[in-house]
Amino acid sequence: MKRFFDKTVLLTKFYNFWIIYGSPANFSYWWNFGSMALICLIIQIATGIFLAMHYKSDLNLAFASVDYICKSVQYGWLIRYLHSNGASVFFLVVYLHMIRSLLFGSFNYPRQLLWGSGVIIFVLMIVTAFFWLCFTLRSNELLSSNCYY
Ligand code: HEM
């Protein structure tokens, strides 16, 4: 097997990085939550950009624009619900990611700065979610009886 990977520089690099690269013995599926959080973030940004193409933050137009997204934009309902449910899944995944960090002591040296940057990300997430919820809650309440999707 090793002889196969020795054939080109690229394969050797692949072998060294993905096959023999050392990792701590206690690695487990718990370490997937960091990548899952990144996937959630990408989904939130992508669906958010599409929603912003049609959403009007104006007090008098917000309701109509969300109604329009749900009923007239192609797959608008899907993008909207991916975004709103995605926000909850994002928080759930990040909470599990933080619980893993706490359980395995990842906040200790030499990862204390990494933990600190995580806390900053977490505060930013709360602030962002709070303001976005405030801006869209009004149209949500009005829509709950009108949006059939
Ligand atoms: C947008 C949110 C976040 C993303 C995309 C993210 C992403 C990641 C990724 C990909 C890793 C490496 C794989 C893993 O250990 O799971 C990681 C590690 C880590 N993250 Fe996050 N993270 C986020 C939020 C947070 C938060 C809120 C905290 C804590 C307050 C945190 C603390 C840590 C720590 C301590 C590690 C190192 C784990 C170790 O190597 O033992 N992260 N993060």
Residues whose N, C-alpha, C, O or C-beta is under 5 A from the ligand:
A	BS01	HEM	W30 W31 N32 F33 G34 S35 A37 L38 L41 M98 S101 S106 F107 R111 L114 W115 G118 V119 I121 F122
